[in-house]
Amino acid sequence: MKIYFRGGGVLLSFLVDKRNFRSITSTMSKIKTYISDNVIEEFYHALADEDEVRLRRCHIPRSDVFYVRKKIQLDTGVLYTLDHVERAMYLEGMLEARDVYKPHMKREHYGDT
């Protein structure tokens, strides 16, 4: 079987032996991600420790989430979690599903309907 891949203006082709072919994605376990308010610190610690697994587990929200969170805190005095602000921005149409940690999971403690 011949597989074609186009990327960066270059066409690559690979010959695959069907008898000895196995999907690497089917044998890999999915890494569980998490969201934390200390995401930047956790990211840099994982980077410094060269801990690839911990690095892949970090969900880093878009910069907009950090700015909106800070603005809300300055205006109201309330410091919401990054997940709370990110979720609210997603529900308001300000973020796309691909930018949000588990976008379709209902958060019971945020009052989602």
C-alpha positions as CSV (number, residue, x, y, z in Angstrom):
1,M,0.0,0.0,0.0
2,K,1.3,3.5,-0.9
3,I,0.5,6.4,1.4
4,Y,0.8,10.0,0.2
5,F,1.2,13.0,2.5
6,R,1.4,16.6,1.4
7,G,2.9,19.1,3.8
8,G,4.8,22.4,3.4
9,G,4.5,22.2,-0.4
10,V,6.2,18.8,-0.5
11,L,4.6,15.5,-1.5
12,L,5.9,12.5,0.4
13,S,5.0,8.9,-0.3
14,F,5.6,5.9,1.8
15,L,5.3,2.2,1.0
16,V,3.6,0.2,3.7
17,D,3.8,-3.6,4.0
18,K,0.2,-4.5,4.9
19,R,1.2,-7.8,6.5
20,N,3.5,-6.1,9.0
21,F,1.5,-2.9,9.4
22,R,0.1,-1.8,12.7
23,S,-1.3,1.5,13.8
24,I,0.8,3.2,16.4
25,T,-2.2,5.2,17.6
26,S,-4.2,2.2,18.5
27,T,-1.5,1.0,20.9
28,M,-0.9,4.3,22.5
29,S,-2.8,5.2,25.6
30,K,-4.4,8.6,25.5
31,I,-2.8,11.0,28.0
32,K,-5.2,12.6,30.4
33,T,-5.1,16.3,30.4
34,Y,-6.0,18.6,33.2
35,I,-6.5,22.3,33.7
36,S,-5.0,24.2,36.6
37,D,-4.7,27.8,37.7
38,N,-1.0,27.4,38.0
39,V,-0.7,26.2,34.4
40,I,2.2,28.4,33.4
41,E,4.3,27.3,36.4
42,E,3.5,23.7,35.8
43,F,4.3,24.0,32.2
44,Y,7.8,25.5,32.9
45,H,8.5,23.0,35.7
46,A,7.7,20.2,33.3
47,L,9.9,21.8,30.6
48,A,12.8,22.3,33.1
49,D,12.4,18.6,34.3
50,E,12.2,17.4,30.7
51,D,9.0,15.6,31.7
52,E,7.3,15.0,28.4
53,V,4.3,13.3,29.9
54,R,3.6,16.1,32.4
55,L,4.1,18.6,29.6
56,R,1.5,16.9,27.3
57,R,-1.0,16.8,30.2
58,C,-1.0,20.6,30.6
59,H,-3.9,22.4,29.0
60,I,-2.8,26.0,28.4
61,P,-5.8,28.3,27.7
62,R,-5.6,30.9,25.0
63,S,-4.1,34.2,26.2
64,D,-7.6,35.9,25.9
65,V,-8.7,33.7,28.8
66,F,-6.0,35.1,31.1
67,Y,-6.8,38.7,30.1
68,V,-10.5,38.3,30.5
69,R,-10.0,36.7,33.9
70,K,-7.8,39.6,35.1
71,K,-10.3,42.2,33.8
72,I,-13.1,40.4,35.7
73,Q,-11.0,40.4,38.8
74,L,-10.2,44.1,38.5
75,D,-13.8,45.0,37.9
76,T,-15.5,42.7,40.5
77,G,-12.8,41.6,42.9
78,V,-13.8,38.0,42.1
79,L,-11.0,35.6,40.9
80,Y,-12.6,32.9,38.9
81,T,-10.7,29.7,37.9
82,L,-9.2,29.6,34.4
83,D,-11.5,26.7,33.6
84,H,-14.6,28.8,34.7
85,V,-13.6,31.8,32.5
86,E,-12.6,29.6,29.5
87,R,-15.9,27.7,29.8
88,A,-17.9,31.0,30.0
89,M,-16.1,32.4,27.0
90,Y,-16.8,29.2,25.0
91,L,-20.5,29.3,25.9
92,E,-20.7,33.0,24.9
93,G,-19.2,32.1,21.5
94,M,-15.8,33.8,22.1
95,L,-13.8,30.6,21.8
96,E,-14.1,27.6,19.6
97,A,-14.4,24.0,20.9
98,R,-10.9,23.1,19.8
99,D,-9.5,25.9,22.2
100,V,-11.4,24.7,25.3
101,Y,-10.6,21.9,27.8
102,K,-13.3,19.3,27.4
103,P,-15.8,21.7,25.7
104,H,-18.8,19.5,25.7
105,M,-18.5,18.3,29.3
106,K,-21.0,20.0,31.6
107,R,-19.6,21.7,34.7
108,E,-22.0,21.1,37.5
109,H,-20.6,23.8,39.7
110,Y,-20.7,26.6,37.1
111,G,-24.4,26.6,36.5
112,D,-24.3,25.3,32.9
113,T,-27.6,24.4,31.5
